[in-house]
Amino acid sequence: MAEYYFQYHIRRDRPGLLGDIASLLGMLGVNIVQLAGVSEYGRGFLIEVDRPDILDVLRTMLESMEDIEVTALREPTLRDRLALRHGRFIERSDTEKRTYRFVRDELGVLVDFLGEILKRPGRQVIGVRGQPRVGKTEAVVAASVYANKRWLFVSSTLLKQTIMRELPSATFRAEPFVYIIDAAVSVMRGGEEHMRCVEEILRMKAPVVIEHPDIFVRRTRYTWDLFDMLIELRRDPQEEIRYDMFEDEASTWAQE
């Protein structure tokens, strides 16, 4: 048996529509593993089939139904599985590759999504954009817990200003850590020793989360190619992520 994700958009909602689709799946011998609404007018299914050719028959029959539009019939991705789990689809940027958008009300979805990413072995660099006090660091820490990994602040202002100037011992680093870097702190106040530490961490085969990635790219030798994924977190969909306050703060720090 192989699993697939099936999603449709409702063109005309009528009584018995879901029952008709479920009956069609049953007639074709398709097993429904999970079902959820993934938007106001969308439904998602995780299905099992024992023969891949059944999918072609299923697609043909579904496309003949005027009340729905098939929007997905594929092997399930992480986004698909989380959409079924939380009843909402994770939004991707239309203009920027590898960028996923969340609002503060979706922190639970963000933690699950980022936690699944952090479970993957090897080196990953993830940028997290968002205004101060929107919940970026808390979400990263919660996702680390979800992934069963400890976290280490390389630079941060969460509890007090943290600026690491040398790596912990090799014994300490042997555990599965997530390294968290606040780029605003690192590049504006870190100094040469700290930046050498950051560069060494970025060469390690370990997950690294960089908050304020735009500042990091703007003020270091690194480019956007460094990042495997970008995440944006806003209080509401219309909130603009701005960096003016960081530039003003950098000028203040430079005068100290």
GUMAR-737548 format. One line per field, with one value per residue: z, x, y of N, C-alpha, C in turn; residue in one letter; residue number from 1. Coordinates in steps of 0.2 Angstrom, whole numbers, plus 5000, padded with zeros to 4 digits. Layout:
BEGIN
n_c3 <- Z | ...;
n_c1 <- X | ...;
n_c2 <- Y | ...;
ca_c3 <- Z | ...;
ca_c1 <- X | ...;
ca_c2 <- Y | ...;
c_c3 <- Z | ...;
c_c1 <- X | ...;
c_c2 <- Y | ...;
residuo <- A | ...;
num <- NUM | ...;
This chain:
BEGIN
n_c3 <- 5000 | 4996 | 5001 | 4997 | 4994 | 4993 | 4987 | 4986 | 4979 | 4983 | 4972 | 4972 | 4986 | 4992 | 4999 | 5004 | 4996 | 5001 | 5005 | 4993 | 4987 | 4996 | 4994 | 4981 | 4982 | 4990 | 4981 | 4972 | 4979 | 4987 | 5002 | 5015 | 5025 | 5033 | 5035 | 5032 | 5033 | 5024 | 5021 | 5020 | 5009 | 5005 | 5005 | 5012 | 5009 | 5016 | 5008 | 5004 | 4992 | 4983 | 4971 | 4959 | 4947 | 4949 | 4953 | 4941 | 4936 | 4947 | 4946 | 4934 | 4936 | 4946 | 4940 | 4932 | 4940 | 4943 | 4954 | 4961 | 4961 | 4957 | 4966 | 4971 | 4969 | 4974 | 4980 | 4998 | 5005 | 5018 | 5021 | 5017 | 5026 | 5038 | 5035 | 5036 | 5049 | 5056 | 5050 | 5041 | 5028 | 5025 | 5021 | 5006 | 5000 | 4986 | 4978 | 4983 | 4984 | 4993 | 5005 | 5019 | 5026 | 5041 | 5054 | 5070 | 5077 | 5072 | 5078 | 5084 | 5072 | 5066 | 5075 | 5074 | 5061 | 5059 | 5069 | 5063 | 5052 | 5059 | 5064 | 5054 | 5048 | 5048 | 5041 | 5042 | 5037 | 5043 | 5040 | 5050 | 5049 | 5056 | 5067 | 5082 | 5097 | 5092 | 5093 | 5088 | 5093 | 5104 | 5097 | 5090 | 5100 | 5105 | 5094 | 5094 | 5105 | 5101 | 5091 | 5099 | 5102 | 5110 | 5113 | 5109 | 5112 | 5102 | 5100 | 5107 | 5114 | 5122 | 5136 | 5143 | 5136 | 5125 | 5119 | 5111 | 5111 | 5110 | 5105 | 5113 | 5122 | 5113 | 5118 | 5124 | 5112 | 5106 | 5108 | 5100 | 5095 | 5092 | 5085 | 5088 | 5081 | 5083 | 5072 | 5072 | 5084 | 5083 | 5071 | 5074 | 5086 | 5090 | 5087 | 5082 | 5087 | 5091 | 5078 | 5071 | 5078 | 5075 | 5061 | 5062 | 5067 | 5057 | 5048 | 5053 | 5054 | 5058 | 5063 | 5061 | 5066 | 5060 | 5066 | 5059 | 5045 | 5034 | 5039 | 5042 | 5029 | 5023 | 5031 | 5031 | 5024 | 5018 | 5007 | 5001 | 4997 | 5007 | 5015 | 5018 | 5020 | 5022 | 5035 | 5039 | 5051 | 5057 | 5066 | 5060 | 5044 | 5037 | 5042 | 5041 | 5039 | 5045 | 5045 | 5050 | 5064 | 5068 | 5061 | 5066 | 5080 | 5078 | 5075 | 5087 | 5095 | 5089 | 5094 | 5107;
n_c1 <- 5004 | 5003 | 5004 | 4995 | 4992 | 4977 | 4968 | 4954 | 4945 | 4931 | 4918 | 4904 | 4895 | 4886 | 4873 | 4878 | 4890 | 4903 | 4900 | 4898 | 4910 | 4918 | 4911 | 4915 | 4929 | 4929 | 4923 | 4933 | 4942 | 4950 | 4958 | 4954 | 4964 | 4966 | 4957 | 4953 | 4947 | 4956 | 4955 | 4943 | 4936 | 4941 | 4946 | 4956 | 4964 | 4972 | 4976 | 4977 | 4983 | 4983 | 4987 | 4996 | 4990 | 4977 | 4976 | 4975 | 4963 | 4955 | 4958 | 4952 | 4939 | 4936 | 4938 | 4927 | 4917 | 4907 | 4906 | 4917 | 4935 | 4950 | 4964 | 4976 | 4985 | 4995 | 5011 | 5012 | 5018 | 5028 | 5021 | 5009 | 5005 | 5005 | 4995 | 4984 | 4984 | 4983 | 4972 | 4974 | 4983 | 5000 | 5007 | 5016 | 5028 | 5025 | 5034 | 5047 | 5059 | 5058 | 5053 | 5042 | 5027 | 5020 | 5008 | 5006 | 4995 | 4997 | 5006 | 5007 | 5007 | 5018 | 5028 | 5027 | 5030 | 5043 | 5050 | 5049 | 5057 | 5069 | 5072 | 5078 | 5093 | 5110 | 5118 | 5109 | 5103 | 5093 | 5083 | 5075 | 5063 | 5055 | 5047 | 5053 | 5049 | 5039 | 5038 | 5048 | 5060 | 5055 | 5047 | 5057 | 5065 | 5054 | 5052 | 5064 | 5063 | 5053 | 5059 | 5067 | 5080 | 5093 | 5096 | 5107 | 5111 | 5120 | 5120 | 5110 | 5095 | 5086 | 5084 | 5095 | 5108 | 5117 | 5133 | 5143 | 5159 | 5168 | 5169 | 5159 | 5166 | 5172 | 5166 | 5154 | 5148 | 5145 | 5132 | 5115 | 5113 | 5104 | 5109 | 5107 | 5106 | 5106 | 5106 | 5106 | 5112 | 5124 | 5131 | 5131 | 5136 | 5145 | 5159 | 5176 | 5180 | 5169 | 5162 | 5171 | 5168 | 5155 | 5157 | 5163 | 5154 | 5144 | 5151 | 5149 | 5141 | 5127 | 5111 | 5107 | 5099 | 5095 | 5091 | 5083 | 5089 | 5091 | 5098 | 5110 | 5114 | 5116 | 5127 | 5137 | 5149 | 5142 | 5129 | 5113 | 5113 | 5117 | 5106 | 5095 | 5081 | 5068 | 5059 | 5045 | 5037 | 5023 | 5013 | 5000 | 4993 | 4996 | 5006 | 5021 | 5038 | 5051 | 5068 | 5072 | 5073 | 5084 | 5095 | 5095 | 5098 | 5110 | 5118 | 5118 | 5124 | 5137 | 5142 | 5144;
n_c2 <- 4994 | 5011 | 5028 | 5043 | 5061 | 5069 | 5082 | 5094 | 5108 | 5116 | 5120 | 5121 | 5120 | 5107 | 5097 | 5081 | 5080 | 5077 | 5064 | 5058 | 5058 | 5051 | 5039 | 5036 | 5034 | 5023 | 5014 | 5012 | 5005 | 5013 | 5017 | 5028 | 5037 | 5048 | 5063 | 5080 | 5098 | 5109 | 5122 | 5136 | 5132 | 5120 | 5103 | 5090 | 5074 | 5060 | 5046 | 5028 | 5017 | 5002 | 5000 | 5009 | 5013 | 5015 | 5029 | 5036 | 5033 | 5037 | 5051 | 5054 | 5052 | 5060 | 5073 | 5074 | 5078 | 5092 | 5099 | 5101 | 5105 | 5097 | 5099 | 5094 | 5079 | 5068 | 5061 | 5063 | 5078 | 5086 | 5098 | 5095 | 5084 | 5092 | 5101 | 5093 | 5089 | 5101 | 5107 | 5118 | 5126 | 5127 | 5143 | 5148 | 5159 | 5169 | 5175 | 5173 | 5160 | 5145 | 5150 | 5152 | 5157 | 5163 | 5167 | 5174 | 5168 | 5155 | 5148 | 5135 | 5127 | 5132 | 5128 | 5114 | 5112 | 5118 | 5110 | 5097 | 5099 | 5101 | 5089 | 5082 | 5075 | 5081 | 5096 | 5111 | 5127 | 5139 | 5153 | 5165 | 5177 | 5192 | 5204 | 5212 | 5203 | 5195 | 5182 | 5174 | 5168 | 5160 | 5151 | 5144 | 5138 | 5130 | 5122 | 5115 | 5107 | 5099 | 5092 | 5084 | 5089 | 5098 | 5116 | 5130 | 5146 | 5156 | 5169 | 5181 | 5190 | 5186 | 5182 | 5188 | 5198 | 5188 | 5183 | 5173 | 5169 | 5159 | 5141 | 5128 | 5114 | 5099 | 5088 | 5093 | 5097 | 5086 | 5081 | 5082 | 5097 | 5112 | 5127 | 5144 | 5160 | 5177 | 5188 | 5202 | 5205 | 5198 | 5204 | 5217 | 5219 | 5209 | 5208 | 5203 | 5190 | 5184 | 5183 | 5174 | 5163 | 5161 | 5159 | 5146 | 5138 | 5138 | 5130 | 5118 | 5101 | 5103 | 5109 | 5126 | 5141 | 5157 | 5172 | 5186 | 5186 | 5195 | 5205 | 5198 | 5194 | 5206 | 5212 | 5204 | 5192 | 5182 | 5175 | 5174 | 5161 | 5153 | 5149 | 5136 | 5137 | 5149 | 5157 | 5167 | 5176 | 5184 | 5196 | 5198 | 5195 | 5207 | 5214 | 5223 | 5218 | 5226 | 5234 | 5246 | 5250 | 5242 | 5247 | 5260 | 5257 | 5251 | 5262 | 5268 | 5259 | 5260 | 5272 | 5270;
ca_c3 <- 5000 | 4996 | 5003 | 4993 | 4996 | 4988 | 4989 | 4981 | 4981 | 4983 | 4968 | 4974 | 4991 | 4992 | 5004 | 5001 | 4992 | 5004 | 5005 | 4986 | 4986 | 5000 | 4991 | 4975 | 4984 | 4992 | 4976 | 4969 | 4984 | 4990 | 5009 | 5018 | 5031 | 5036 | 5031 | 5036 | 5030 | 5024 | 5020 | 5020 | 5003 | 5003 | 5009 | 5010 | 5011 | 5015 | 5006 | 5003 | 4987 | 4982 | 4964 | 4957 | 4941 | 4952 | 4954 | 4935 | 4936 | 4952 | 4944 | 4928 | 4938 | 4950 | 4936 | 4929 | 4945 | 4942 | 4960 | 4964 | 4957 | 4960 | 4967 | 4972 | 4970 | 4974 | 4986 | 5003 | 5008 | 5025 | 5021 | 5016 | 5032 | 5043 | 5034 | 5038 | 5056 | 5059 | 5046 | 5037 | 5023 | 5026 | 5015 | 5003 | 4996 | 4978 | 4975 | 4985 | 4984 | 5000 | 5010 | 5021 | 5030 | 5047 | 5058 | 5077 | 5078 | 5069 | 5081 | 5084 | 5066 | 5065 | 5079 | 5071 | 5054 | 5060 | 5072 | 5058 | 5048 | 5063 | 5065 | 5048 | 5050 | 5045 | 5042 | 5039 | 5039 | 5042 | 5042 | 5053 | 5049 | 5060 | 5071 | 5089 | 5102 | 5089 | 5095 | 5084 | 5097 | 5108 | 5092 | 5088 | 5106 | 5106 | 5089 | 5096 | 5110 | 5097 | 5088 | 5104 | 5102 | 5114 | 5109 | 5111 | 5110 | 5100 | 5101 | 5109 | 5119 | 5125 | 5143 | 5143 | 5130 | 5124 | 5113 | 5112 | 5108 | 5108 | 5105 | 5119 | 5121 | 5109 | 5122 | 5124 | 5105 | 5103 | 5108 | 5095 | 5096 | 5087 | 5086 | 5087 | 5081 | 5082 | 5067 | 5074 | 5090 | 5081 | 5067 | 5076 | 5093 | 5091 | 5087 | 5078 | 5090 | 5090 | 5071 | 5070 | 5082 | 5070 | 5055 | 5063 | 5068 | 5050 | 5045 | 5057 | 5052 | 5063 | 5061 | 5063 | 5065 | 5060 | 5066 | 5055 | 5040 | 5030 | 5042 | 5041 | 5022 | 5022 | 5034 | 5032 | 5017 | 5016 | 5002 | 5002 | 4995 | 5013 | 5018 | 5015 | 5020 | 5026 | 5038 | 5041 | 5057 | 5058 | 5070 | 5056 | 5037 | 5034 | 5046 | 5037 | 5042 | 5044 | 5049 | 5052 | 5071 | 5069 | 5059 | 5071 | 5086 | 5076 | 5075 | 5094 | 5098 | 5087 | 5097 | 5114;
ca_c1 <- 5000 | 5006 | 5000 | 4995 | 4988 | 4972 | 4965 | 4950 | 4942 | 4923 | 4915 | 4897 | 4894 | 4879 | 4872 | 4880 | 4895 | 4908 | 4898 | 4898 | 4917 | 4920 | 4909 | 4919 | 4935 | 4927 | 4921 | 4939 | 4946 | 4955 | 4957 | 4955 | 4968 | 4965 | 4952 | 4952 | 4947 | 4962 | 4954 | 4936 | 4932 | 4945 | 4946 | 4962 | 4963 | 4978 | 4973 | 4981 | 4981 | 4988 | 4990 | 4997 | 4986 | 4971 | 4976 | 4973 | 4956 | 4952 | 4958 | 4948 | 4932 | 4935 | 4938 | 4921 | 4912 | 4907 | 4905 | 4924 | 4941 | 4955 | 4970 | 4982 | 4984 | 5002 | 5014 | 5012 | 5024 | 5027 | 5016 | 5002 | 5003 | 5003 | 4989 | 4979 | 4985 | 4980 | 4967 | 4976 | 4988 | 5006 | 5008 | 5022 | 5029 | 5024 | 5040 | 5054 | 5059 | 5060 | 5050 | 5036 | 5024 | 5015 | 5006 | 5006 | 4990 | 4998 | 5013 | 5007 | 5009 | 5025 | 5033 | 5027 | 5034 | 5051 | 5052 | 5050 | 5063 | 5075 | 5073 | 5082 | 5100 | 5115 | 5118 | 5104 | 5103 | 5086 | 5082 | 5068 | 5061 | 5050 | 5048 | 5054 | 5044 | 5033 | 5038 | 5053 | 5065 | 5051 | 5045 | 5063 | 5066 | 5049 | 5053 | 5070 | 5061 | 5049 | 5064 | 5071 | 5087 | 5095 | 5097 | 5112 | 5111 | 5126 | 5119 | 5103 | 5093 | 5080 | 5084 | 5100 | 5112 | 5122 | 5137 | 5147 | 5166 | 5172 | 5164 | 5160 | 5170 | 5169 | 5161 | 5148 | 5145 | 5143 | 5125 | 5112 | 5111 | 5102 | 5112 | 5102 | 5110 | 5102 | 5110 | 5106 | 5117 | 5130 | 5135 | 5132 | 5140 | 5148 | 5166 | 5179 | 5181 | 5162 | 5161 | 5175 | 5164 | 5149 | 5159 | 5165 | 5147 | 5141 | 5154 | 5148 | 5136 | 5122 | 5106 | 5108 | 5094 | 5098 | 5085 | 5085 | 5093 | 5092 | 5104 | 5116 | 5117 | 5118 | 5132 | 5143 | 5151 | 5137 | 5124 | 5106 | 5114 | 5119 | 5100 | 5091 | 5074 | 5067 | 5052 | 5042 | 5032 | 5020 | 5007 | 4995 | 4996 | 4997 | 5012 | 5027 | 5044 | 5056 | 5074 | 5075 | 5075 | 5090 | 5100 | 5096 | 5101 | 5117 | 5122 | 5119 | 5130 | 5143 | 5144 | 5145;
ca_c2 <- 5000 | 5017 | 5034 | 5049 | 5066 | 5071 | 5089 | 5097 | 5115 | 5116 | 5125 | 5122 | 5116 | 5104 | 5091 | 5074 | 5080 | 5073 | 5057 | 5055 | 5057 | 5045 | 5032 | 5035 | 5031 | 5016 | 5009 | 5011 | 5002 | 5017 | 5018 | 5035 | 5037 | 5055 | 5068 | 5087 | 5104 | 5113 | 5129 | 5137 | 5129 | 5115 | 5097 | 5086 | 5067 | 5056 | 5040 | 5023 | 5013 | 4996 | 5000 | 5016 | 5015 | 5018 | 5036 | 5039 | 5032 | 5042 | 5058 | 5055 | 5052 | 5067 | 5079 | 5074 | 5081 | 5099 | 5103 | 5101 | 5105 | 5093 | 5104 | 5090 | 5071 | 5067 | 5059 | 5068 | 5082 | 5088 | 5103 | 5091 | 5081 | 5097 | 5104 | 5088 | 5089 | 5107 | 5110 | 5124 | 5124 | 5132 | 5147 | 5149 | 5165 | 5168 | 5179 | 5171 | 5152 | 5142 | 5155 | 5150 | 5162 | 5161 | 5173 | 5172 | 5163 | 5149 | 5146 | 5128 | 5125 | 5134 | 5123 | 5107 | 5112 | 5118 | 5104 | 5091 | 5101 | 5100 | 5082 | 5079 | 5074 | 5085 | 5103 | 5115 | 5134 | 5141 | 5160 | 5167 | 5184 | 5194 | 5210 | 5210 | 5201 | 5192 | 5175 | 5170 | 5163 | 5155 | 5146 | 5140 | 5134 | 5125 | 5117 | 5111 | 5102 | 5095 | 5088 | 5081 | 5092 | 5104 | 5122 | 5134 | 5153 | 5159 | 5176 | 5182 | 5195 | 5183 | 5183 | 5194 | 5198 | 5183 | 5184 | 5168 | 5171 | 5153 | 5136 | 5124 | 5108 | 5094 | 5083 | 5096 | 5098 | 5079 | 5080 | 5085 | 5104 | 5117 | 5133 | 5149 | 5166 | 5183 | 5192 | 5209 | 5205 | 5196 | 5208 | 5224 | 5220 | 5203 | 5208 | 5198 | 5184 | 5181 | 5181 | 5168 | 5157 | 5160 | 5155 | 5139 | 5135 | 5137 | 5125 | 5111 | 5098 | 5104 | 5114 | 5133 | 5145 | 5163 | 5177 | 5192 | 5184 | 5200 | 5209 | 5194 | 5194 | 5213 | 5215 | 5199 | 5190 | 5177 | 5177 | 5170 | 5153 | 5150 | 5147 | 5131 | 5139 | 5155 | 5157 | 5173 | 5176 | 5191 | 5196 | 5198 | 5195 | 5214 | 5217 | 5224 | 5217 | 5232 | 5234 | 5253 | 5250 | 5239 | 5251 | 5265 | 5254 | 5250 | 5268 | 5270 | 5255 | 5262 | 5278 | 5269;
c_c3 <- 5000 | 4998 | 4998 | 4996 | 4991 | 4991 | 4984 | 4984 | 4979 | 4978 | 4970 | 4980 | 4992 | 4997 | 5001 | 4997 | 4995 | 5004 | 4998 | 4984 | 4990 | 4997 | 4984 | 4977 | 4987 | 4987 | 4972 | 4973 | 4987 | 4998 | 5012 | 5025 | 5036 | 5032 | 5035 | 5031 | 5030 | 5022 | 5021 | 5015 | 5001 | 5007 | 5007 | 5013 | 5011 | 5014 | 5004 | 4997 | 4986 | 4975 | 4961 | 4951 | 4943 | 4952 | 4947 | 4934 | 4941 | 4949 | 4938 | 4931 | 4942 | 4946 | 4932 | 4933 | 4944 | 4948 | 4964 | 4959 | 4960 | 4960 | 4968 | 4972 | 4969 | 4980 | 4992 | 5005 | 5015 | 5026 | 5021 | 5023 | 5038 | 5042 | 5036 | 5046 | 5059 | 5056 | 5043 | 5033 | 5025 | 5020 | 5013 | 5000 | 4989 | 4975 | 4977 | 4986 | 4992 | 5006 | 5012 | 5026 | 5035 | 5050 | 5065 | 5079 | 5076 | 5072 | 5082 | 5078 | 5064 | 5069 | 5076 | 5065 | 5055 | 5064 | 5068 | 5054 | 5052 | 5065 | 5059 | 5050 | 5046 | 5045 | 5038 | 5041 | 5038 | 5045 | 5045 | 5053 | 5054 | 5065 | 5078 | 5093 | 5098 | 5090 | 5092 | 5088 | 5101 | 5103 | 5090 | 5094 | 5106 | 5100 | 5090 | 5100 | 5106 | 5094 | 5092 | 5103 | 5107 | 5110 | 5113 | 5108 | 5108 | 5101 | 5102 | 5113 | 5122 | 5132 | 5145 | 5137 | 5130 | 5118 | 5115 | 5108 | 5107 | 5108 | 5111 | 5117 | 5116 | 5112 | 5122 | 5117 | 5103 | 5103 | 5102 | 5096 | 5090 | 5089 | 5084 | 5087 | 5079 | 5078 | 5069 | 5080 | 5087 | 5076 | 5069 | 5082 | 5094 | 5092 | 5083 | 5081 | 5089 | 5083 | 5069 | 5073 | 5077 | 5064 | 5056 | 5064 | 5061 | 5046 | 5048 | 5053 | 5057 | 5061 | 5065 | 5061 | 5065 | 5060 | 5062 | 5050 | 5035 | 5032 | 5041 | 5034 | 5021 | 5025 | 5035 | 5024 | 5014 | 5011 | 5004 | 5000 | 5002 | 5016 | 5014 | 5015 | 5024 | 5029 | 5040 | 5046 | 5058 | 5063 | 5067 | 5049 | 5034 | 5037 | 5041 | 5041 | 5040 | 5048 | 5051 | 5059 | 5072 | 5067 | 5064 | 5077 | 5084 | 5077 | 5082 | 5097 | 5096 | 5091 | 5105 | 5115;
c_c1 <- 5004 | 5002 | 5001 | 4991 | 4983 | 4968 | 4960 | 4947 | 4935 | 4921 | 4908 | 4896 | 4887 | 4879 | 4874 | 4886 | 4901 | 4906 | 4899 | 4906 | 4920 | 4917 | 4913 | 4926 | 4934 | 4926 | 4928 | 4944 | 4951 | 4953 | 4958 | 4958 | 4967 | 4961 | 4952 | 4950 | 4953 | 4961 | 4946 | 4932 | 4937 | 4945 | 4953 | 4961 | 4970 | 4975 | 4979 | 4978 | 4986 | 4990 | 4990 | 4992 | 4979 | 4970 | 4974 | 4966 | 4952 | 4952 | 4953 | 4940 | 4931 | 4934 | 4931 | 4915 | 4913 | 4907 | 4912 | 4929 | 4947 | 4961 | 4976 | 4980 | 4992 | 5005 | 5014 | 5018 | 5023 | 5022 | 5009 | 5000 | 5001 | 4997 | 4983 | 4978 | 4982 | 4974 | 4968 | 4982 | 4994 | 5007 | 5015 | 5022 | 5028 | 5030 | 5047 | 5054 | 5061 | 5058 | 5043 | 5033 | 5019 | 5013 | 5006 | 5001 | 4992 | 5005 | 5013 | 5009 | 5016 | 5030 | 5033 | 5031 | 5041 | 5053 | 5053 | 5056 | 5070 | 5077 | 5078 | 5090 | 5105 | 5114 | 5112 | 5104 | 5096 | 5086 | 5075 | 5067 | 5055 | 5052 | 5050 | 5048 | 5038 | 5033 | 5043 | 5057 | 5061 | 5049 | 5051 | 5065 | 5061 | 5050 | 5059 | 5068 | 5057 | 5053 | 5068 | 5079 | 5087 | 5096 | 5103 | 5112 | 5118 | 5126 | 5112 | 5102 | 5087 | 5079 | 5089 | 5104 | 5117 | 5126 | 5143 | 5154 | 5170 | 5167 | 5165 | 5164 | 5167 | 5165 | 5154 | 5144 | 5143 | 5136 | 5121 | 5109 | 5108 | 5105 | 5108 | 5107 | 5105 | 5107 | 5111 | 5111 | 5124 | 5134 | 5135 | 5136 | 5144 | 5156 | 5169 | 5179 | 5174 | 5160 | 5165 | 5171 | 5158 | 5151 | 5160 | 5159 | 5144 | 5145 | 5153 | 5142 | 5130 | 5117 | 5107 | 5102 | 5096 | 5092 | 5088 | 5090 | 5095 | 5098 | 5110 | 5119 | 5120 | 5125 | 5138 | 5144 | 5147 | 5132 | 5118 | 5107 | 5115 | 5112 | 5097 | 5083 | 5074 | 5060 | 5051 | 5037 | 5030 | 5015 | 5000 | 4997 | 4998 | 5004 | 5018 | 5034 | 5049 | 5062 | 5077 | 5077 | 5082 | 5096 | 5101 | 5100 | 5109 | 5121 | 5123 | 5124 | 5137 | 5146 | 5146 | 5153;
c_c2 <- 5006 | 5023 | 5040 | 5054 | 5068 | 5077 | 5091 | 5104 | 5114 | 5121 | 5126 | 5117 | 5113 | 5099 | 5085 | 5074 | 5076 | 5066 | 5054 | 5054 | 5051 | 5038 | 5031 | 5032 | 5024 | 5011 | 5007 | 5007 | 5006 | 5018 | 5025 | 5034 | 5043 | 5059 | 5075 | 5092 | 5107 | 5120 | 5130 | 5133 | 5123 | 5109 | 5093 | 5079 | 5064 | 5049 | 5035 | 5019 | 5007 | 4996 | 5007 | 5018 | 5017 | 5025 | 5039 | 5038 | 5037 | 5049 | 5059 | 5056 | 5058 | 5073 | 5079 | 5077 | 5088 | 5103 | 5104 | 5102 | 5102 | 5098 | 5100 | 5082 | 5069 | 5063 | 5064 | 5071 | 5083 | 5093 | 5100 | 5088 | 5086 | 5100 | 5099 | 5088 | 5095 | 5110 | 5117 | 5123 | 5130 | 5136 | 5148 | 5156 | 5164 | 5171 | 5176 | 5163 | 5151 | 5146 | 5153 | 5155 | 5160 | 5168 | 5170 | 5167 | 5156 | 5146 | 5139 | 5125 | 5126 | 5129 | 5116 | 5107 | 5113 | 5112 | 5098 | 5093 | 5099 | 5093 | 5079 | 5080 | 5079 | 5092 | 5106 | 5122 | 5137 | 5149 | 5161 | 5175 | 5186 | 5200 | 5208 | 5208 | 5198 | 5185 | 5171 | 5165 | 5158 | 5149 | 5141 | 5135 | 5128 | 5119 | 5112 | 5105 | 5097 | 5090 | 5084 | 5083 | 5098 | 5110 | 5126 | 5141 | 5155 | 5166 | 5177 | 5188 | 5192 | 5185 | 5189 | 5193 | 5193 | 5184 | 5179 | 5169 | 5164 | 5147 | 5132 | 5118 | 5103 | 5089 | 5086 | 5096 | 5091 | 5078 | 5084 | 5092 | 5108 | 5124 | 5139 | 5156 | 5172 | 5187 | 5199 | 5210 | 5204 | 5201 | 5215 | 5225 | 5214 | 5204 | 5202 | 5191 | 5180 | 5179 | 5175 | 5162 | 5156 | 5156 | 5148 | 5135 | 5133 | 5132 | 5118 | 5108 | 5097 | 5109 | 5121 | 5137 | 5152 | 5168 | 5183 | 5191 | 5190 | 5204 | 5205 | 5194 | 5201 | 5215 | 5209 | 5197 | 5185 | 5180 | 5173 | 5162 | 5150 | 5146 | 5141 | 5133 | 5145 | 5155 | 5164 | 5172 | 5183 | 5191 | 5196 | 5198 | 5202 | 5217 | 5217 | 5222 | 5222 | 5231 | 5241 | 5253 | 5247 | 5243 | 5257 | 5263 | 5253 | 5256 | 5270 | 5266 | 5257 | 5268 | 5276 | 5268;
residuo <- M | A | E | Y | Y | F | Q | Y | H | I | R | R | D | R | P | G | L | L | G | D | I | A | S | L | L | G | M | L | G | V | N | I | V | Q | L | A | G | V | S | E | Y | G | R | G | F | L | I | E | V | D | R | P | D | I | L | D | V | L | R | T | M | L | E | S | M | E | D | I | E | V | T | A | L | R | E | P | T | L | R | D | R | L | A | L | R | H | G | R | F | I | E | R | S | D | T | E | K | R | T | Y | R | F | V | R | D | E | L | G | V | L | V | D | F | L | G | E | I | L | K | R | P | G | R | Q | V | I | G | V | R | G | Q | P | R | V | G | K | T | E | A | V | V | A | A | S | V | Y | A | N | K | R | W | L | F | V | S | S | T | L | L | K | Q | T | I | M | R | E | L | P | S | A | T | F | R | A | E | P | F | V | Y | I | I | D | A | A | V | S | V | M | R | G | G | E | E | H | M | R | C | V | E | E | I | L | R | M | K | A | P | V | V | I | E | H | P | D | I | F | V | R | R | T | R | Y | T | W | D | L | F | D | M | L | I | E | L | R | R | D | P | Q | E | E | I | R | Y | D | M | F | E | D | E | A | S | T | W | A | Q | E;
num <- 1 | 2 | 3 | 4 | 5 | 6 | 7 | 8 | 9 | 10 | 11 | 12 | 13 | 14 | 15 | 16 | 17 | 18 | 19 | 20 | 21 | 22 | 23 | 24 | 25 | 26 | 27 | 28 | 29 | 30 | 31 | 32 | 33 | 34 | 35 | 36 | 37 | 38 | 39 | 40 | 41 | 42 | 43 | 44 | 45 | 46 | 47 | 48 | 49 | 50 | 51 | 52 | 53 | 54 | 55 | 56 | 57 | 58 | 59 | 60 | 61 | 62 | 63 | 64 | 65 | 66 | 67 | 68 | 69 | 70 | 71 | 72 | 73 | 74 | 75 | 76 | 77 | 78 | 79 | 80 | 81 | 82 | 83 | 84 | 85 | 86 | 87 | 88 | 89 | 90 | 91 | 92 | 93 | 94 | 95 | 96 | 97 | 98 | 99 | 100 | 101 | 102 | 103 | 104 | 105 | 106 | 107 | 108 | 109 | 110 | 111 | 112 | 113 | 114 | 115 | 116 | 117 | 118 | 119 | 120 | 121 | 122 | 123 | 124 | 125 | 126 | 127 | 128 | 129 | 130 | 131 | 132 | 133 | 134 | 135 | 136 | 137 | 138 | 139 | 140 | 141 | 142 | 143 | 144 | 145 | 146 | 147 | 148 | 149 | 150 | 151 | 152 | 153 | 154 | 155 | 156 | 157 | 158 | 159 | 160 | 161 | 162 | 163 | 164 | 165 | 166 | 167 | 168 | 169 | 170 | 171 | 172 | 173 | 174 | 175 | 176 | 177 | 178 | 179 | 180 | 181 | 182 | 183 | 184 | 185 | 186 | 187 | 188 | 189 | 190 | 191 | 192 | 193 | 194 | 195 | 196 | 197 | 198 | 199 | 200 | 201 | 202 | 203 | 204 | 205 | 206 | 207 | 208 | 209 | 210 | 211 | 212 | 213 | 214 | 215 | 216 | 217 | 218 | 219 | 220 | 221 | 222 | 223 | 224 | 225 | 226 | 227 | 228 | 229 | 230 | 231 | 232 | 233 | 234 | 235 | 236 | 237 | 238 | 239 | 240 | 241 | 242 | 243 | 244 | 245 | 246 | 247 | 248 | 249 | 250 | 251 | 252 | 253 | 254 | 255 | 256;
